[in-house]
Amino acid sequence: MKKYFFAGLVLLLPVALTLMVIVFLFDFFTAPFVPLVTQLLKTLQHYLPFTLPEGFSTLIARTLALILLCIFVLFLGIVARWFLFRNLLQWANKLLSRIPLVKTIFNVSRDIFTALFAQGDKKVFKRPIMIPFPSKPTYSIGFVAGEVAKECQEHSSEPLISVFAPTAPHPTSGFLLLVPEKDTHEIGMNNEDAVKFILSCGVIVPEENATP
């Protein structure tokens, strides 16, 4: 009986805890607005052919208060993002770009992340691939970069691909490798999924590639 009891607790406690948190947050965020909405409902009831029950009226007041709060937060977020946040971000970028030593690290990190997550025509790294690194039979994930310099290609009898292999969990550093095309392997990831996989040291696996 004990194991069944604990099995039931394991199933029940997460649900109960989730409901408790939701109810607490609902009450916490709506409480300041309930008197205002309740007064508004009382005013509207004079124009209604029926009277709302006391408990039902409170529930409606809290629901409307939550909706109004969500609209207000959304509006506040839009204003902050497009005005305040943008100015603060530009100011922080200028500040970090002027500090000796820090500016080098910051600029390189910003450029690499911009290149990794760029889309469309601005995409610097074309796609992630798997390459033998540091040597066979081990492999690493890298990103196909620009064209191989002609001076480098002339010293190889095989077609080469320019690949940036970032280090984990800090993809702002890595190795620029010139890999024979025949040794590269295409993988079913986009740049974002590959970066997540590298940053998490293999813990975060894209869902379509996850092993059940």
C-alpha positions in Angstrom: 0.0 0.0 0.0 2.9 2.3 0.8 4.3 2.3 -2.7 0.9 3.1 -4.2 0.4 5.9 -1.7 3.8 7.5 -2.6 3.1 6.9 -6.3 -0.2 8.9 -5.9 1.7 11.6 -4.0 4.2 11.9 -6.8 1.4 12.5 -9.3 -0.7 14.8 -7.1 1.9 17.1 -5.6 3.2 18.7 -8.8 -0.4 19.4 -9.9 -1.3 20.8 -6.5 1.8 22.9 -6.4 1.1 24.2 -9.9 -2.4 25.2 -8.9 -1.3 26.9 -5.7 1.3 29.0 -7.6 -1.3 29.9 -10.3 -3.9 30.9 -7.7 -1.3 32.9 -5.7 -0.1 34.8 -8.8 -3.7 35.4 -9.9 -4.6 36.9 -6.5 -1.3 38.8 -6.2 -1.5 40.5 -9.6 -5.2 41.2 -9.6 -5.8 42.4 -6.0 -4.8 46.0 -6.6 -7.2 46.3 -9.5 -10.2 44.4 -8.0 -11.8 47.4 -6.2 -11.7 49.5 -9.3 -13.2 46.8 -11.5 -15.8 45.9 -8.8 -17.0 49.5 -8.7 -17.2 49.6 -12.5 -19.3 46.4 -12.4 -21.6 47.9 -9.8 -22.1 50.9 -12.0 -22.9 48.7 -15.0 -25.4 46.6 -13.0 -27.8 49.5 -13.0 -28.1 49.1 -16.7 -28.5 45.3 -16.6 -31.9 43.5 -16.3 -30.4 41.1 -13.7 -28.1 41.2 -10.7 -24.8 39.3 -10.7 -24.2 37.0 -7.6 -21.6 38.3 -5.2 -19.1 35.5 -5.7 -19.6 35.5 -9.5 -19.2 39.3 -9.5 -15.8 39.0 -7.7 -14.6 36.3 -10.1 -15.5 38.5 -13.1 -13.8 41.5 -11.4 -10.6 39.5 -10.9 -10.7 38.1 -14.5 -11.2 41.6 -16.0 -8.4 42.9 -13.7 -6.1 40.3 -15.0 -6.9 41.0 -18.6 -6.4 44.8 -18.1 -3.1 44.0 -16.3 -1.9 41.9 -19.2 -2.8 44.6 -21.7 -1.0 47.2 -19.6 2.1 45.0 -19.2 2.1 44.3 -23.0 1.9 48.0 -23.7 4.6 48.8 -21.2 6.8 46.1 -22.8 6.3 47.6 -26.2 7.2 51.1 -25.0 10.3 49.8 -23.1 11.5 47.6 -25.9 11.2 50.2 -28.7 12.3 53.3 -26.7 14.0 52.8 -23.4 15.5 49.4 -24.0 16.8 50.4 -27.4 18.5 53.5 -26.0 20.0 51.6 -23.1 21.3 48.8 -25.4 22.9 51.4 -27.7 24.5 53.1 -24.7 25.8 49.8 -23.3 27.3 48.9 -26.7 29.1 52.2 -27.0 30.4 51.9 -23.4 31.7 48.4 -23.9 33.2 49.3 -27.3 35.4 51.9 -25.7 36.9 50.0 -22.7 40.4 48.8 -23.5 40.7 44.9 -23.7 37.0 44.6 -23.0 36.1 46.1 -26.4 38.2 43.5 -28.2 36.4 40.6 -26.5 33.0 42.3 -26.8 33.3 43.2 -30.5 34.5 39.7 -31.4 31.8 38.0 -29.4 29.1 40.3 -30.9 30.3 39.7 -34.4 30.4 35.9 -34.0 27.0 35.7 -32.4 25.6 38.0 -35.1 27.1 35.7 -37.7 25.8 32.6 -36.1 22.2 33.8 -35.8 21.9 35.9 -38.9 19.2 35.0 -41.4 18.7 35.3 -45.1 21.2 37.3 -47.1 23.0 38.4 -43.9 23.9 34.8 -43.1 27.7 34.5 -42.7 27.9 30.9 -41.6 25.9 28.9 -44.2 25.1 25.8 -42.3 26.4 23.4 -39.5 28.2 20.3 -40.6 30.1 17.5 -38.8 33.8 17.2 -39.3 36.6 15.0 -38.0 38.2 17.0 -35.2 40.7 17.0 -33.6 41.3 13.7 -35.5 39.4 10.6 -36.7 37.4 8.8 -35.4 36.1 11.7 -33.2 33.9 14.4 -34.8 32.9 17.9 -34.0 30.3 20.3 -35.2 31.4 23.3 -37.2 29.9 26.0 -39.4 30.6 26.4 -43.1 32.2 29.8 -43.5 33.4 31.8 -46.5 35.3 30.6 -49.5 38.7 29.0 -49.1 41.5 31.4 -50.0 43.0 30.6 -53.4 46.5 30.4 -52.0 45.4 27.7 -49.6 43.4 25.7 -52.1 46.4 25.6 -54.5 48.4 23.6 -51.9 45.8 20.9 -51.6 45.0 18.2 -54.2 41.4 17.9 -52.9 38.6 20.5 -52.7 38.6 22.2 -49.3 35.8 23.8 -47.2 36.4 26.6 -44.8 34.8 25.6 -41.4 34.6 27.4 -38.1 34.6 24.9 -35.2 33.5 26.7 -32.0 34.6 25.6 -28.6 32.1 24.5 -26.0 30.6 26.1 -23.9 32.1 29.3 -25.3 31.4 29.5 -29.0 33.1 33.0 -29.3 36.4 31.1 -29.6 37.2 28.3 -31.9 39.3 27.1 -34.8 39.3 27.9 -38.5 39.7 24.6 -40.3 40.3 23.9 -43.9 38.6 20.5 -44.3 38.6 18.2 -47.3 35.1 18.2 -48.7 34.9 14.4 -48.8 35.5 14.3 -45.0 32.5 16.6 -44.1 29.1 15.2 -43.2 25.8 17.1 -43.5 23.5 17.1 -40.4 19.9 18.0 -40.0 20.3 21.1 -37.8 20.0 24.8 -38.4 22.5 27.3 -37.0 20.4 28.0 -33.9 20.0 24.4 -32.9 23.7 23.7 -33.4 24.6 26.7 -31.2 22.3 25.4 -28.4 23.8 22.0 -28.7 27.4 23.4 -28.4 26.6 25.9 -25.6 24.9 23.2 -23.5 27.8 20.8 -24.1 25.5 18.3 -25.8 22.7 18.5 -23.1 20.2 20.4 -25.3 19.4 18.3 -28.3 17.0 19.4 -31.1 13.7 17.6 -30.7 13.8 16.1 -34.2 17.2 14.7 -33.4 16.6 13.6 -29.9 16.9 9.9 -29.1 13.6 8.6 -27.5 
